[in-house]
Amino acid sequence: MRWTVPLLLALCACGGSSPPPGEDSVPPPPPADTEAPVVRIDAPRPGQRLVVSRLRIAGDVGDATRVQVWLDDGISRTLSVVGSTLALELSVPPGSHVLHVSATDEAGNTATQDVAFSAGPELGGGLSHTGVLRQGRFASWGANGQGQRCDTTTAERPTPSLALEDQRPVGTLSAMDTTAWISAEGSAWLCGALASSLEAGGAQAGAARRIEGVKDVVGVALGTGHVLLLDVSGQVWAFGVNARGQLGLGAEGEAVTQPTAVPDLTDVMQVVAGSEHSAALHRDGTVSVWGYNRDGVLGTGETEARVQASPERVPHLEQVEHLASGRSHLLALLADGTVRAWGTGTSGQLGHGDSGFGGGRAQPTPVLELTGITAVTAANNSSWALRRDGTAWAWGLNSTGQLGVGDTNARVKPARLATDLPLMELAAGAQHGLARTRDDAVLIWGSNLSGQLGLGEGAPKNVSTPRAVTLP
């Protein structure tokens, strides 16, 4: 499968010529060039995790005249180089990857740099279940009344157990009573409520069902009753409940049971979904939203509760790097490391210092005191952000300790997650949250009524401070 989609190459060169030798002198032959170009890759960083499907490559290739770039074992792309600066973008699927950059100079000397990185989500929290993908193996726990754990045992599991052992998931996420995952071949699969009610393909191993009709999937979003898929070309596909226009197909109405291309929506690199709305992040840093304008979640400045059944750009919102959606609010991470939020704010989930009926905002509003952010997460009426230094910050509803800040008090502006361990990934369910540390441990907190914290029999029903989960 070819995943590379080059978008940009910026190269520059400068220099001059040596003065001619004197009339009576014979210059000696130049020494043979035996030194390979000095290659420096600034991005991606070793071990970096991409939160969207875009890989930005940046670096320097010295005096190289030819550069080859390829991902994993895929087809290489050869670039004619006239300078030293390398800038390139590729679209990548979820999973672990190795970027290869090979630089050759005029004398035929070659240097190669390899950088390992990963992409896509590997943590998922639903209403009362949890799923984690680690080193290619999927573990799940909690409730399974609708097959959302991706196994056939309906009883609750208070500790993690392996599922999908005969599959090859490379990315996973959960919402409500559903789990989605993407295979190494680029197909998307569902387990749970949306899989059974939306006719998402024939039955497969366990509770998993393949979504037919869309290939080379690089992203999935799960709403309360609808699903969005993003393929490698940047096309968005939608199916499920459409009573409020949340599929973006131009009109509200009956449910759609098979993936349908969303018209006039192109060059997308991330999709997210809420209860009755959807949003897409475009490669140019702008955002499109559609669906039901509950509390101004469309971001247009209007508070009127209306249906917008086709995607429209959010005004005055640019340079966005990452999106997250709660039940009826949205977060946008900007290139400068700050965060904007809009939509419902009754529980303080917008992080601007207010809550209650006056807490909503109909256009993107700065989240207080957040800088240096690299990723955002939202679920239900709560929000989280991951900072470059490995700390995490949370705000909004906290009735079950789902913010992970050490108590059950709501927050109207960000408070630090109660752990000193450096983190690299965040995810959240309706009433619990989880994180992966830089040492690949998994922490979890919040409601445990159905065993979704995975802490075993006799564990507390609510945990407000992150605890480590033992994975199989």
Order of alpha helices (4+ residues) and beta strands (2+ residues): beta-beta-beta-beta-beta-beta-beta-beta-beta-beta-beta-beta-beta-beta-beta-alpha-beta-beta-beta-beta-beta-beta-beta-beta-beta-beta-beta-beta-beta-beta-beta-beta-beta-beta-beta-beta-beta
